[in-house]
Amino acid sequence: MVTRSNPRSTVAVSIADRHPWAEPIFAAQFTVCMPDYDALMPGIRIIHRTPLPPAESWHRLTDWKRHGEQVPLTRTVVATAPPTHVGTVFTARTGVGGITFDDPMEVTLWRPPGPGAAGLVRLEKRGRVVTGWAEIEVRPLPGGGTEVHWREHLRLRGLPRLVDPVVDAAGRAVFSRALRRMLRP
């Protein structure tokens, strides 16, 4: 539940269940009362099931160098000594030749899965071009295997919000492909 106060009103909303763009009056209230709502809502949501156990899925999905191998024209440079922990910093560098941009990220939450418990990692994007956050959650399935929830909010600085749906669609396609490839049995 997120609550945002304003001298004129208070709005409380479950960010997992509300879609303000579907209700014009609610959207207008959000613009006034909670202008940072978009920064809380992921534009990219991917759910993927795999027969791999949660520990193996977690290991594959938090191998940051492997992410770069799955995303076209990208390589990942990890600046912090292993193992991964809160404070780990790495950069995904994307581009060709001299035309590149960096997407530096920092691990701000690190909770590996345990027996019967989900794992969650949160990354904050600290770049000049790419901002936002990403979360990867690994949930054990009752009959065995794992359900992965990938949530990400991307902003490309300098681009108008009008292009956010295009950025989200491209990100969803790229990250879905990378997720499938990293979790191949």
C-alpha positions, 0 to 999 in steps of 0.5 A: 500500500502506498500513501501520498499526502498533499495539502488537499487530499490523501490517496492510498493505493495498492500499487499491485492492483490499481491501474489509474490510466483506466479511470480518468478521474483517478488518473487526474488525482494521481497527477496532483497527489502522487506525481512519482507514481510512474516511478513505482510501477513497472512497465515491464513484467515477465513471468517465466516457469522453469523445471530448474530448482530455485537455487539453480535459477537464482544462480543463473539469473544473478550471474551478471556477466551472463546477462550481457551474453544474452542481450545483443551488443551488450557486455557486463562489467562487474566492478565489485568482488564476488560474491554478490551482495547489497552494494554490488555494482556492475555496468551493462555496456551496450553499443557498437564501436564508439557509439555506446551507452552504459547502464550502471546498476547497484544491488540494493536488496539481496535475499537468496531463496531458501528451502520453500522461500522465495528469493528477491534481488533489486537493482537500482539503475544509476546511469546518466542515460538509463534510470529506473529499477529492476527486480528478479524474484524466484519462487518455488513451485509446489510440484517442483521447479521455479516461477520467475517474476521479472519487474522493471521500470526503465526511463531513457533520459531525454526522451518524452514519456510518450515513448515509454510504451515503445521502450517497455515493449522493446525491453520486454522482448529483449529481457524475455529472450534473455530470461528464456536463454539463461533458464534453459534446462 
